[in-house]
């Protein structure tokens, strides 16, 4: 009985039909997996594009708000709730005067994180 099973397995291993069937099944499985991964990558790309678009829109909105705050602080003068100098300090646009009396704009020392995709 064990010899017959061993013989059948040996013949199957040497049979081109069995080998071709195994290779075909492997090819189909890899193809299905590749298709699934491709769809996942495309979905991630669409999500990335959507997030990039919304980030750009938020940056524009924040820029408009900042300009509006500066304009309101400038027009209100000393009676502003938040003085213009404080707003400039918050946004990193502080100007300081040197001993010679020249106004120098200090660069913001906040480093922006870089995200690599």
Biopython code that builds the backbone (N, CA, C, O; Angstrom):
import numpy as np
from Bio.PDB.StructureBuilder import StructureBuilder

atoms = [
    (1, "UNK", "N", (0.814, -1.178, 0.000)),
    (1, "UNK", "CA", (0.000, 0.000, 0.000)),
    (1, "UNK", "C", (0.870, 1.259, 0.000)),
    (1, "UNK", "O", (0.645, 2.161, -0.806)),
    (2, "UNK", "N", (1.852, 1.329, 0.887)),
    (2, "UNK", "CA", (2.745, 2.476, 0.949)),
    (2, "UNK", "C", (3.550, 2.581, -0.335)),
    (2, "UNK", "O", (3.834, 3.682, -0.805)),
    (3, "UNK", "N", (3.923, 1.427, -0.911)),
    (3, "UNK", "CA", (4.683, 1.454, -2.164)),
    (3, "UNK", "C", (3.841, 2.010, -3.300)),
    (3, "UNK", "O", (4.347, 2.766, -4.129)),
    (4, "UNK", "N", (2.573, 1.652, -3.352)),
    (4, "UNK", "CA", (1.698, 2.159, -4.409)),
    (4, "UNK", "C", (1.529, 3.674, -4.297)),
    (4, "UNK", "O", (1.553, 4.391, -5.297)),
    (5, "UNK", "N", (1.359, 4.145, -3.067)),
    (5, "UNK", "CA", (1.205, 5.596, -2.860)),
    (5, "UNK", "C", (2.492, 6.314, -3.251)),
    (5, "UNK", "O", (2.453, 7.358, -3.901)),
    (6, "UNK", "N", (3.630, 5.755, -2.855)),
    (6, "UNK", "CA", (4.911, 6.354, -3.205)),
    (6, "UNK", "C", (5.109, 6.352, -4.705)),
    (6, "UNK", "O", (5.646, 7.313, -5.256)),
    (7, "UNK", "N", (4.684, 5.289, -5.384)),
    (7, "UNK", "CA", (4.808, 5.201, -6.832)),
    (7, "UNK", "C", (3.913, 6.237, -7.512)),
    (7, "UNK", "O", (4.338, 6.889, -8.465)),
    (8, "UNK", "N", (2.688, 6.392, -7.034)),
    (8, "UNK", "CA", (1.771, 7.367, -7.608)),
    (8, "UNK", "C", (2.310, 8.792, -7.429)),
    (8, "UNK", "O", (2.242, 9.605, -8.351)),
    (9, "UNK", "N", (2.839, 9.083, -6.257)),
    (9, "UNK", "CA", (3.421, 10.406, -6.001)),
    (9, "UNK", "C", (4.630, 10.623, -6.895)),
    (9, "UNK", "O", (4.806, 11.711, -7.444)),
    (10, "UNK", "N", (5.458, 9.610, -7.046)),
    (10, "UNK", "CA", (6.640, 9.712, -7.897)),
    (10, "UNK", "C", (6.243, 9.955, -9.351)),
    (10, "UNK", "O", (6.853, 10.783, -10.028)),
    (11, "UNK", "N", (5.218, 9.234, -9.842)),
    (11, "UNK", "CA", (4.751, 9.425, -11.220)),
    (11, "UNK", "C", (4.145, 10.812, -11.401)),
    (11, "UNK", "O", (4.330, 11.448, -12.439)),
    (12, "UNK", "N", (3.415, 11.277, -10.381)),
    (12, "UNK", "CA", (2.795, 12.607, -10.467)),
    (12, "UNK", "C", (3.862, 13.687, -10.495)),
    (12, "UNK", "O", (3.723, 14.686, -11.201)),
    (13, "UNK", "N", (4.921, 13.489, -9.733)),
    (13, "UNK", "CA", (6.000, 14.482, -9.697)),
    (13, "UNK", "C", (6.741, 14.526, -11.025)),
    (13, "UNK", "O", (7.258, 15.578, -11.402)),
    (14, "UNK", "N", (6.802, 13.440, -11.725)),
    (14, "UNK", "CA", (7.485, 13.395, -13.008)),
    (14, "UNK", "C", (6.558, 13.716, -14.179)),
    (14, "UNK", "O", (7.025, 13.833, -15.312)),
    (15, "UNK", "N", (5.281, 13.859, -13.936)),
    (15, "UNK", "CA", (4.322, 14.108, -15.001)),
    (15, "UNK", "C", (4.304, 15.604, -15.339)),
    (15, "UNK", "O", (4.177, 16.453, -14.457)),
    (16, "UNK", "N", (4.434, 15.902, -16.627)),
    (16, "UNK", "CA", (4.402, 17.287, -17.080)),
    (16, "UNK", "C", (3.036, 17.920, -16.842)),
    (16, "UNK", "O", (2.964, 19.123, -16.590)),
    (17, "UNK", "N", (1.981, 17.171, -16.912)),
    (17, "UNK", "CA", (0.638, 17.708, -16.719)),
    (17, "UNK", "C", (0.472, 18.243, -15.297)),
    (17, "UNK", "O", (-0.098, 19.315, -15.092)),
    (18, "UNK", "N", (0.969, 17.497, -14.330)),
    (18, "UNK", "CA", (0.855, 17.929, -12.941)),
    (18, "UNK", "C", (1.698, 19.173, -12.705)),
    (18, "UNK", "O", (1.258, 20.116, -12.048)),
    (19, "UNK", "N", (2.898, 19.170, -13.237)),
    (19, "UNK", "CA", (3.791, 20.323, -13.077)),
    (19, "UNK", "C", (3.187, 21.549, -13.752)),
    (19, "UNK", "O", (3.195, 22.641, -13.183)),
    (20, "UNK", "N", (2.664, 21.372, -14.962)),
    (20, "UNK", "CA", (2.048, 22.497, -15.677)),
    (20, "UNK", "C", (0.812, 23.016, -14.938)),
    (20, "UNK", "O", (0.574, 24.223, -14.893)),
    (21, "UNK", "N", (0.047, 22.123, -14.374)),
    (21, "UNK", "CA", (-1.131, 22.535, -13.606)),
    (21, "UNK", "C", (-0.716, 23.351, -12.378)),
    (21, "UNK", "O", (-1.311, 24.389, -12.086)),
    (22, "UNK", "N", (0.290, 22.882, -11.674)),
    (22, "UNK", "CA", (0.781, 23.624, -10.496)),
    (22, "UNK", "C", (1.305, 24.998, -10.897)),
    (22, "UNK", "O", (1.039, 25.987, -10.214)),
    (23, "UNK", "N", (2.042, 25.068, -11.990)),
    (23, "UNK", "CA", (2.548, 26.357, -12.464)),
    (23, "UNK", "C", (1.407, 27.287, -12.881)),
    (23, "UNK", "O", (1.441, 28.485, -12.598)),
    (24, "UNK", "N", (0.409, 26.736, -13.549)),
    (24, "UNK", "CA", (-0.749, 27.537, -13.968)),
    (24, "UNK", "C", (-1.512, 28.097, -12.786)),
    (24, "UNK", "O", (-1.883, 29.271, -12.772)),
    (25, "UNK", "N", (-1.745, 27.246, -11.789)),
    (25, "UNK", "CA", (-2.447, 27.696, -10.585)),
    (25, "UNK", "C", (-1.631, 28.779, -9.874)),
    (25, "UNK", "O", (-2.189, 29.773, -9.410)),
    (26, "UNK", "N", (-0.344, 28.591, -9.791)),
    (26, "UNK", "CA", (0.517, 29.599, -9.155)),
    (26, "UNK", "C", (0.441, 30.922, -9.906)),
    (26, "UNK", "O", (0.371, 31.983, -9.286)),
    (27, "UNK", "N", (0.453, 30.869, -11.227)),
    (27, "UNK", "CA", (0.368, 32.074, -12.050)),
    (27, "UNK", "C", (-0.954, 32.803, -11.802)),
    (27, "UNK", "O", (-0.977, 34.027, -11.665)),
    (28, "UNK", "N", (-2.044, 32.055, -11.745)),
    (28, "UNK", "CA", (-3.364, 32.663, -11.509)),
    (28, "UNK", "C", (-3.414, 33.303, -10.118)),
    (28, "UNK", "O", (-3.907, 34.421, -9.969)),
    (29, "UNK", "N", (-2.915, 32.611, -9.118)),
    (29, "UNK", "CA", (-2.920, 33.144, -7.754)),
    (29, "UNK", "C", (-2.096, 34.428, -7.685)),
    (29, "UNK", "O", (-2.527, 35.410, -7.081)),
    (30, "UNK", "N", (-0.918, 34.425, -8.297)),
    (30, "UNK", "CA", (-0.081, 35.629, -8.302)),
    (30, "UNK", "C", (-0.747, 36.768, -9.072)),
    (30, "UNK", "O", (-0.631, 37.929, -8.680)),
    (31, "UNK", "N", (-1.430, 36.453, -10.146)),
    (31, "UNK", "CA", (-2.144, 37.469, -10.916)),
    (31, "UNK", "C", (-3.268, 38.112, -10.118)),
    (31, "UNK", "O", (-3.445, 39.330, -10.159)),
    (32, "UNK", "N", (-4.028, 37.295, -9.392)),
    (32, "UNK", "CA", (-5.114, 37.814, -8.557)),
    (32, "UNK", "C", (-4.554, 38.695, -7.445)),
    (32, "UNK", "O", (-5.089, 39.766, -7.159)),
    (33, "UNK", "N", (-3.478, 38.236, -6.826)),
    (33, "UNK", "CA", (-2.856, 39.032, -5.766)),
    (33, "UNK", "C", (-2.325, 40.351, -6.302)),
    (33, "UNK", "O", (-2.478, 41.392, -5.662)),
    (34, "UNK", "N", (-1.706, 40.312, -7.467)),
    (34, "UNK", "CA", (-1.181, 41.534, -8.088)),
    (34, "UNK", "C", (-2.303, 42.515, -8.419)),
    (34, "UNK", "O", (-2.150, 43.720, -8.224)),
    (35, "UNK", "N", (-3.422, 42.009, -8.914)),
    (35, "UNK", "CA", (-4.557, 42.863, -9.236)),
    (35, "UNK", "C", (-5.105, 43.528, -7.971)),
    (35, "UNK", "O", (-5.436, 44.714, -7.978)),
    (36, "UNK", "N", (-5.196, 42.771, -6.912)),
    (36, "UNK", "CA", (-5.688, 43.309, -5.638)),
    (36, "UNK", "C", (-4.751, 44.407, -5.127)),
    (36, "UNK", "O", (-5.213, 45.452, -4.667)),
    (37, "UNK", "N", (-3.455, 44.176, -5.204)),
    (37, "UNK", "CA", (-2.483, 45.170, -4.758)),
    (37, "UNK", "C", (-2.540, 46.430, -5.631)),
    (37, "UNK", "O", (-2.409, 47.544, -5.124)),
    (38, "UNK", "N", (-2.734, 46.252, -6.929)),
    (38, "UNK", "CA", (-2.827, 47.392, -7.840)),
    (38, "UNK", "C", (-4.038, 48.258, -7.494)),
    (38, "UNK", "O", (-3.937, 49.484, -7.484)),
    (39, "UNK", "N", (-5.167, 47.638, -7.213)),
    (39, "UNK", "CA", (-6.367, 48.392, -6.829)),
    (39, "UNK", "C", (-6.138, 49.135, -5.519)),
    (39, "UNK", "O", (-6.600, 50.265, -5.359)),
    (40, "UNK", "N", (-5.433, 48.515, -4.586)),
    (40, "UNK", "CA", (-5.132, 49.154, -3.309)),
    (40, "UNK", "C", (-4.226, 50.364, -3.509)),
    (40, "UNK", "O", (-4.441, 51.413, -2.900)),
    (41, "UNK", "N", (-3.222, 50.220, -4.357)),
    (41, "UNK", "CA", (-2.304, 51.325, -4.645)),
    (41, "UNK", "C", (-3.059, 52.475, -5.316)),
    (41, "UNK", "O", (-2.825, 53.637, -4.984)),
    (42, "UNK", "N", (-3.945, 52.173, -6.239)),
    (42, "UNK", "CA", (-4.725, 53.216, -6.909)),
    (42, "UNK", "C", (-5.637, 53.932, -5.919)),
    (42, "UNK", "O", (-5.809, 55.148, -6.008)),
    (43, "UNK", "N", (-6.218, 53.201, -4.986)),
    (43, "UNK", "CA", (-7.075, 53.823, -3.964)),
    (43, "UNK", "C", (-6.246, 54.745, -3.070)),
    (43, "UNK", "O", (-6.694, 55.834, -2.709)),
    (44, "UNK", "N", (-5.043, 54.309, -2.716)),
    (44, "UNK", "CA", (-4.164, 55.151, -1.905)),
    (44, "UNK", "C", (-3.748, 56.411, -2.670)),
    (44, "UNK", "O", (-3.650, 57.488, -2.084)),
    (45, "UNK", "N", (-3.506, 56.277, -3.969)),
    (45, "UNK", "CA", (-3.130, 57.427, -4.788)),
    (45, "UNK", "C", (-4.279, 58.438, -4.846)),
    (45, "UNK", "O", (-4.049, 59.643, -4.747)),
    (46, "UNK", "N", (-5.508, 57.953, -5.004)),
    (46, "UNK", "CA", (-6.672, 58.840, -5.016)),
    (46, "UNK", "C", (-6.822, 59.546, -3.669)),
    (46, "UNK", "O", (-7.146, 60.732, -3.616)),
    (47, "UNK", "N", (-6.586, 58.817, -2.593)),
    (47, "UNK", "CA", (-6.672, 59.408, -1.261)),
    (47, "UNK", "C", (-5.589, 60.471, -1.079)),
    (47, "UNK", "O", (-5.838, 61.528, -0.499)),
    (48, "UNK", "N", (-4.403, 60.187, -1.573)),
    (48, "UNK", "CA", (-3.307, 61.146, -1.476)),
    (48, "UNK", "C", (-3.644, 62.420, -2.247)),
    (48, "UNK", "O", (-3.422, 63.523, -1.748)),
    (49, "UNK", "N", (-4.175, 62.275, -3.458)),
    (49, "UNK", "CA", (-4.555, 63.437, -4.260)),
    (49, "UNK", "C", (-5.625, 64.258, -3.559)),
    (49, "UNK", "O", (-5.564, 65.487, -3.547)),
    (50, "UNK", "N", (-6.606, 63.580, -2.976)),
    (50, "UNK", "CA", (-7.683, 64.263, -2.263)),
    (50, "UNK", "C", (-7.135, 65.032, -1.060)),
    (50, "UNK", "O", (-7.508, 66.183, -0.829)),
    (51, "UNK", "N", (-6.248, 64.389, -0.295)),
    (51, "UNK", "CA", (-5.664, 65.050, 0.866)),
    (51, "UNK", "C", (-4.787, 66.233, 0.468)),
    (51, "UNK", "O", (-4.792, 67.263, 1.143)),
    (52, "UNK", "N", (-4.037, 66.093, -0.621)),
    (52, "UNK", "CA", (-3.203, 67.198, -1.097)),
    (52, "UNK", "C", (-4.066, 68.387, -1.491)),
    (52, "UNK", "O", (-3.742, 69.533, -1.176)),
    (53, "UNK", "N", (-5.162, 68.109, -2.180)),
    (53, "UNK", "CA", (-6.068, 69.182, -2.598)),
    (53, "UNK", "C", (-6.657, 69.880, -1.382)),
    (53, "UNK", "O", (-6.680, 71.109, -1.334)),
    (54, "UNK", "N", (-7.137, 69.121, -0.395)),
    (54, "UNK", "CA", (-7.729, 69.744, 0.789)),
    (54, "UNK", "C", (-6.680, 70.502, 1.598)),
    (54, "UNK", "O", (-6.994, 71.535, 2.188)),
    (55, "UNK", "N", (-5.437, 70.009, 1.638)),
    (55, "UNK", "CA", (-4.369, 70.725, 2.334)),
    (55, "UNK", "C", (-4.090, 72.065, 1.671)),
    (55, "UNK", "O", (-3.891, 73.069, 2.355)),
    (56, "UNK", "N", (-4.073, 72.083, 0.336)),
    (56, "UNK", "CA", (-3.846, 73.346, -0.373)),
    (56, "UNK", "C", (-4.967, 74.332, -0.100)),
    (56, "UNK", "O", (-4.719, 75.521, 0.101)),
    (57, "UNK", "N", (-6.204, 73.839, -0.092)),
    (57, "UNK", "CA", (-7.346, 74.705, 0.191)),
    (57, "UNK", "C", (-7.265, 75.265, 1.615)),
    (57, "UNK", "O", (-7.576, 76.434, 1.842)),
    (58, "UNK", "N", (-6.846, 74.427, 2.576)),
    (58, "UNK", "CA", (-6.709, 74.898, 3.948)),
    (58, "UNK", "C", (-5.605, 75.940, 4.073)),
    (58, "UNK", "O", (-5.754, 76.912, 4.815)),
    (59, "UNK", "N", (-4.495, 75.747, 3.353)),
    (59, "UNK", "CA", (-3.407, 76.725, 3.395)),
    (59, "UNK", "C", (-3.869, 78.072, 2.869)),
    (59, "UNK", "O", (-3.542, 79.114, 3.437)),
    (60, "UNK", "N", (-4.638, 78.051, 1.773)),
    (60, "UNK", "CA", (-5.156, 79.299, 1.213)),
    (60, "UNK", "C", (-6.092, 79.970, 2.214)),
    (60, "UNK", "O", (-6.010, 81.180, 2.425)),
    (61, "UNK", "N", (-6.972, 79.197, 2.828)),
    (61, "UNK", "CA", (-7.911, 79.744, 3.808)),
    (61, "UNK", "C", (-7.169, 80.328, 5.003)),
    (61, "UNK", "O", (-7.511, 81.412, 5.477)),
    (62, "UNK", "N", (-6.162, 79.623, 5.489)),
    (62, "UNK", "CA", (-5.390, 80.123, 6.626)),
    (62, "UNK", "C", (-4.654, 81.407, 6.256)),
    (62, "UNK", "O", (-4.569, 82.327, 7.070)),
    (63, "UNK", "N", (-4.123, 81.477, 5.037)),
    (63, "UNK", "CA", (-3.449, 82.685, 4.569)),
    (63, "UNK", "C", (-4.431, 83.860, 4.538)),
    (63, "UNK", "O", (-4.084, 84.968, 4.946)),
    (64, "UNK", "N", (-5.648, 83.622, 4.056)),
    (64, "UNK", "CA", (-6.661, 84.676, 4.008)),
    (64, "UNK", "C", (-7.041, 85.134, 5.421)),
    (64, "UNK", "O", (-7.215, 86.329, 5.658)),
    (65, "UNK", "N", (-7.167, 84.199, 6.347)),
    (65, "UNK", "CA", (-7.483, 84.560, 7.726)),
    (65, "UNK", "C", (-6.354, 85.397, 8.336)),
    (65, "UNK", "O", (-6.597, 86.386, 9.029)),
    (66, "UNK", "N", (-5.135, 84.981, 8.066)),
    (66, "UNK", "CA", (-3.981, 85.718, 8.594)),
    (66, "UNK", "C", (-3.979, 87.137, 8.053)),
    (66, "UNK", "O", (-3.768, 88.090, 8.804)),
    (67, "UNK", "N", (-4.213, 87.284, 6.756)),
    (67, "UNK", "CA", (-4.237, 88.623, 6.161)),
    (67, "UNK", "C", (-5.377, 89.453, 6.742)),
    (67, "UNK", "O", (-5.225, 90.655, 6.960)),
    (68, "UNK", "N", (-6.505, 88.820, 6.991)),
    (68, "UNK", "CA", (-7.647, 89.521, 7.576)),
    (68, "UNK", "C", (-7.311, 89.977, 9.003)),
    (68, "UNK", "O", (-7.633, 91.101, 9.387)),
    (69, "UNK", "N", (-6.664, 89.104, 9.785)),
    (69, "UNK", "CA", (-6.262, 89.487, 11.145)),
    (69, "UNK", "C", (-5.305, 90.672, 11.117)),
    (69, "UNK", "O", (-5.454, 91.610, 11.900)),
    (70, "UNK", "N", (-4.321, 90.633, 10.217)),
    (70, "UNK", "CA", (-3.356, 91.723, 10.107)),
    (70, "UNK", "C", (-4.065, 93.011, 9.706)),
    (70, "UNK", "O", (-3.768, 94.079, 10.241)),
    (71, "UNK", "N", (-4.994, 92.913, 8.774)),
    (71, "UNK", "CA", (-5.710, 94.111, 8.318)),
    (71, "UNK", "C", (-6.555, 94.694, 9.453)),
    (71, "UNK", "O", (-6.576, 95.909, 9.644)),
    (72, "UNK", "N", (-7.249, 93.839, 10.203)),
    (72, "UNK", "CA", (-8.061, 94.321, 11.317)),
    (72, "UNK", "C", (-7.199, 94.939, 12.406)),
    (72, "UNK", "O", (-7.565, 95.964, 12.981)),
    (73, "UNK", "N", (-6.055, 94.325, 12.695)),
    (73, "UNK", "CA", (-5.160, 94.870, 13.720)),
    (73, "UNK", "C", (-4.570, 96.199, 13.259)),
    (73, "UNK", "O", (-4.385, 97.108, 14.068)),
    (74, "UNK", "N", (-4.276, 96.317, 11.974)),
    (74, "UNK", "CA", (-3.720, 97.563, 11.444)),
    (74, "UNK", "C", (-4.768, 98.669, 11.483)),
    (74, "UNK", "O", (-4.467, 99.793, 11.884)),
    (75, "UNK", "N", (-5.995, 98.361, 11.071)),
    (75, "UNK", "CA", (-7.034, 99.392, 11.019)),
    (75, "UNK", "C", (-7.493, 99.807, 12.415)),
    (75, "UNK", "O", (-7.874, 100.960, 12.614)),
    (76, "UNK", "N", (-7.464, 98.896, 13.380)),
    (76, "UNK", "CA", (-7.900, 99.228, 14.734)),
    (76, "UNK", "C", (-6.841, 99.998, 15.504)),
    (76, "UNK", "O", (-7.157, 100.687, 16.474)),
    (77, "UNK", "N", (-5.608, 99.888, 15.088)),
    (77, "UNK", "CA", (-4.527, 100.614, 15.756)),
    (77, "UNK", "C", (-4.317, 100.143, 17.175)),
    (77, "UNK", "O", (-4.175, 98.946, 17.426)),
    (78, "UNK", "N", (-4.296, 101.095, 18.118)),
    (78, "UNK", "CA", (-4.021, 100.777, 19.521)),
    (78, "UNK", "C", (-5.211, 100.110, 20.200)),
    (78, "UNK", "O", (-5.048, 99.467, 21.237)),
    (79, "UNK", "N", (-6.399, 100.254, 19.635)),
    (79, "UNK", "CA", (-7.580, 99.678, 20.282)),
    (79, "UNK", "C", (-7.847, 98.236, 19.854)),
    (79, "UNK", "O", (-8.886, 97.674, 20.200)),
    (80, "UNK", "N", (-6.930, 97.635, 19.114)),
    (80, "UNK", "CA", (-7.106, 96.259, 18.642)),
    (80, "UNK", "C", (-7.073, 95.281, 19.805)),
    (80, "UNK", "O", (-6.340, 95.486, 20.772)),
    (81, "UNK", "N", (-7.856, 94.231, 19.716)),
    (81, "UNK", "CA", (-7.875, 93.202, 20.755)),
    (81, "UNK", "C", (-6.498, 92.556, 20.846)),
    (81, "UNK", "O", (-5.970, 92.357, 21.940)),
    (82, "UNK", "N", (-5.924, 92.232, 19.703)),
    (82, "UNK", "CA", (-4.570, 91.689, 19.638)),
    (82, "UNK", "C", (-3.749, 92.656, 18.787)),
    (82, "UNK", "O", (-4.024, 92.806, 17.596)),
    (83, "UNK", "N", (-2.763, 93.304, 19.366)),
    (83, "UNK", "CA", (-1.975, 94.276, 18.605)),
    (83, "UNK", "C", (-1.224, 93.622, 17.443)),
    (83, "UNK", "O", (-0.923, 92.429, 17.472)),
    (84, "UNK", "N", (-0.931, 94.426, 16.424)),
    (84, "UNK", "CA", (-0.235, 93.932, 15.235)),
    (84, "UNK", "C", (1.123, 93.344, 15.596)),
    (84, "UNK", "O", (1.518, 92.323, 15.033)),
    (85, "UNK", "N", (1.839, 93.965, 16.518)),
    (85, "UNK", "CA", (3.162, 93.448, 16.908)),
    (85, "UNK", "C", (3.045, 92.050, 17.511)),
    (85, "UNK", "O", (3.906, 91.200, 17.288)),
    (86, "UNK", "N", (1.969, 91.811, 18.283)),
    (86, "UNK", "CA", (1.759, 90.482, 18.869)),
    (86, "UNK", "C", (1.437, 89.465, 17.783)),
    (86, "UNK", "O", (1.934, 88.339, 17.812)),
    (87, "UNK", "N", (0.605, 89.864, 16.824)),
    (87, "UNK", "CA", (0.290, 88.966, 15.704)),
    (87, "UNK", "C", (1.545, 88.607, 14.921)),
    (87, "UNK", "O", (1.754, 87.449, 14.559)),
    (88, "UNK", "N", (2.374, 89.607, 14.666)),
    (88, "UNK", "CA", (3.620, 89.332, 13.929)),
    (88, "UNK", "C", (4.528, 88.402, 14.711)),
    (88, "UNK", "O", (5.201, 87.551, 14.129)),
    (89, "UNK", "N", (4.550, 88.557, 16.019)),
    (89, "UNK", "CA", (5.366, 87.665, 16.843)),
    (89, "UNK", "C", (4.822, 86.248, 16.802)),
    (89, "UNK", "O", (5.584, 85.282, 16.741)),
    (90, "UNK", "N", (3.484, 86.127, 16.835)),
    (90, "UNK", "CA", (2.865, 84.800, 16.783)),
    (90, "UNK", "C", (3.197, 84.102, 15.474)),
    (90, "UNK", "O", (3.506, 82.911, 15.462)),
    (91, "UNK", "N", (3.133, 84.840, 14.373)),
    (91, "UNK", "CA", (3.365, 84.256, 13.049)),
    (91, "UNK", "C", (4.829, 84.260, 12.642)),
    (91, "UNK", "O", (5.155, 83.879, 11.518)),
    (92, "UNK", "N", (5.717, 84.682, 13.533)),
    (92, "UNK", "CA", (7.149, 84.613, 13.241)),
    (92, "UNK", "C", (7.627, 85.690, 12.300)),
    (92, "UNK", "O", (8.623, 85.506, 11.600)),
    (93, "UNK", "N", (6.933, 86.817, 12.270)),
    (93, "UNK", "CA", (7.328, 87.923, 11.399)),
    (93, "UNK", "C", (7.794, 89.114, 12.226)),
    (93, "UNK", "O", (7.498, 90.266, 11.908)),
    (94, "UNK", "N", (8.522, 88.817, 13.281)),
    (94, "UNK", "CA", (8.966, 89.856, 14.199)),
    (94, "UNK", "C", (10.085, 90.650, 13.557)),
    (94, "UNK", "O", (11.020, 90.088, 12.986)),
    (95, "UNK", "N", (9.977, 91.957, 13.660)),
    (95, "UNK", "CA", (11.074, 92.819, 13.208)),
    (95, "UNK", "C", (11.704, 93.440, 14.443)),
    (95, "UNK", "O", (11.006, 93.952, 15.319)),
    (96, "UNK", "N", (12.998, 93.391, 14.504)),
    (96, "UNK", "CA", (13.705, 93.978, 15.638)),
    (96, "UNK", "C", (14.598, 95.085, 15.108)),
    (96, "UNK", "O", (15.001, 95.072, 13.945)),
    (97, "UNK", "N", (14.899, 96.027, 15.959)),
    (97, "UNK", "CA", (15.791, 97.105, 15.547)),
    (97, "UNK", "C", (17.175, 96.833, 16.117)),
    (97, "UNK", "O", (17.329, 96.424, 17.268)),
    (98, "UNK", "N", (18.164, 97.069, 15.288)),
    (98, "UNK", "CA", (19.542, 96.885, 15.735)),
    (98, "UNK", "C", (19.990, 98.156, 16.435)),
    (98, "UNK", "O", (19.249, 99.137, 16.484)),
    (99, "UNK", "N", (21.193, 98.140, 16.973)),
    (99, "UNK", "CA", (21.710, 99.299, 17.692)),
    (99, "UNK", "C", (21.892, 100.491, 16.753)),
    (99, "UNK", "O", (21.841, 101.641, 17.190)),
    (100, "UNK", "N", (22.103, 100.222, 15.471)),
    (100, "UNK", "CA", (22.257, 101.315, 14.522)),
    (100, "UNK", "C", (20.909, 101.870, 14.074)),
    (100, "UNK", "O", (20.855, 102.848, 13.329)),
    (101, "UNK", "N", (19.815, 101.242, 14.529)),
    (101, "UNK", "CA", (18.485, 101.738, 14.216)),
    (101, "UNK", "C", (17.855, 101.100, 12.990)),
    (101, "UNK", "O", (16.753, 101.485, 12.601)),
    (102, "UNK", "N", (18.511, 100.152, 12.383)),
    (102, "UNK", "CA", (17.960, 99.502, 11.204)),
    (102, "UNK", "C", (16.996, 98.400, 11.626)),
    (102, "UNK", "O", (17.239, 97.670, 12.587)),
    (103, "UNK", "N", (15.906, 98.299, 10.890)),
    (103, "UNK", "CA", (14.937, 97.237, 11.182)),
    (103, "UNK", "C", (15.379, 95.968, 10.464)),
    (103, "UNK", "O", (15.660, 95.990, 9.265)),
    (104, "UNK", "N", (15.436, 94.886, 11.189)),
    (104, "UNK", "CA", (15.854, 93.608, 10.629)),
    (104, "UNK", "C", (14.757, 92.596, 10.908)),
    (104, "UNK", "O", (14.293, 92.467, 12.041)),
    (105, "UNK", "N", (14.343, 91.878, 9.867)),
    (105, "UNK", "CA", (13.316, 90.854, 10.047)),
    (105, "UNK", "C", (13.990, 89.572, 10.501)),
    (105, "UNK", "O", (14.911, 89.070, 9.858)),
    (106, "UNK", "N", (13.514, 89.057, 11.614)),
    (106, "UNK", "CA", (14.061, 87.794, 12.117)),
    (106, "UNK", "C", (13.369, 86.649, 11.429)),
    (106, "UNK", "O", (12.148, 86.657, 11.272)),
    (107, "UNK", "N", (14.135, 85.667, 11.019)),
    (107, "UNK", "CA", (13.586, 84.474, 10.392)),
    (107, "UNK", "C", (13.009, 83.566, 11.463)),
    (107, "UNK", "O", (13.556, 83.447, 12.559)),
    (108, "UNK", "N", (11.925, 82.946, 11.138)),
    (108, "UNK", "CA", (11.325, 81.987, 12.050)),
    (108, "UNK", "C", (12.234, 80.776, 12.141)),
    (108, "UNK", "O", (12.692, 80.258, 11.123)),
    (109, "UNK", "N", (12.497, 80.326, 13.358)),
    (109, "UNK", "CA", (13.410, 79.205, 13.545)),
    (109, "UNK", "C", (12.682, 77.877, 13.644)),
    (109, "UNK", "O", (13.271, 76.865, 14.023)),
    (110, "UNK", "N", (11.409, 77.881, 13.304)),
    (110, "UNK", "CA", (10.630, 76.646, 13.334)),
    (110, "UNK", "C", (10.923, 75.875, 12.058)),
    (110, "UNK", "O", (10.715, 76.384, 10.956)),
    (111, "UNK", "N", (11.401, 74.662, 12.206)),
    (111, "UNK", "CA", (11.680, 73.863, 11.025)),
    (111, "UNK", "C", (10.418, 73.121, 10.595)),
    (111, "UNK", "O", (9.709, 72.532, 11.410)),
    (112, "UNK", "N", (10.168, 73.167, 9.314)),
    (112, "UNK", "CA", (8.990, 72.469, 8.822)),
    (112, "UNK", "C", (9.352, 71.014, 8.568)),
    (112, "UNK", "O", (10.365, 70.727, 7.931)),
    (113, "UNK", "N", (8.533, 70.099, 9.060)),
    (113, "UNK", "CA", (8.830, 68.684, 8.850)),
    (113, "UNK", "C", (8.623, 68.305, 7.388)),
    (113, "UNK", "O", (7.685, 68.767, 6.739)),
    (114, "UNK", "N", (9.486, 67.484, 6.899)),
    (114, "UNK", "CA", (9.390, 67.015, 5.527)),
    (114, "UNK", "C", (8.850, 65.591, 5.531)),
    (114, "UNK", "O", (9.377, 64.709, 6.208)),
    (115, "UNK", "N", (7.790, 65.390, 4.762)),
    (115, "UNK", "CA", (7.196, 64.059, 4.693)),
    (115, "UNK", "C", (7.477, 63.504, 3.313)),
    (115, "UNK", "O", (7.074, 64.082, 2.304)),
    (116, "UNK", "N", (8.158, 62.397, 3.277)),
    (116, "UNK", "CA", (8.495, 61.759, 2.011)),
    (116, "UNK", "C", (7.470, 60.663, 1.742)),
    (116, "UNK", "O", (7.165, 59.847, 2.611)),
    (117, "UNK", "N", (6.952, 60.663, 0.528)),
    (117, "UNK", "CA", (5.965, 59.652, 0.160)),
    (117, "UNK", "C", (6.563, 58.718, -0.857)),
    (117, "UNK", "O", (5.896, 57.785, -1.305)),
]
sb = StructureBuilder()
sb.init_structure("model")
sb.init_model(0)
sb.init_chain("A")
sb.init_seg("    ")
for serial, (resi, resn, name, xyz) in enumerate(atoms, 1):
    if name == "N":
        sb.init_residue(resn, " ", resi, " ")
    sb.init_atom(name, np.array(xyz, "f"), 0.0, 1.0, " ", f" {name:<3s}", serial, name[0])
structure = sb.get_structure()
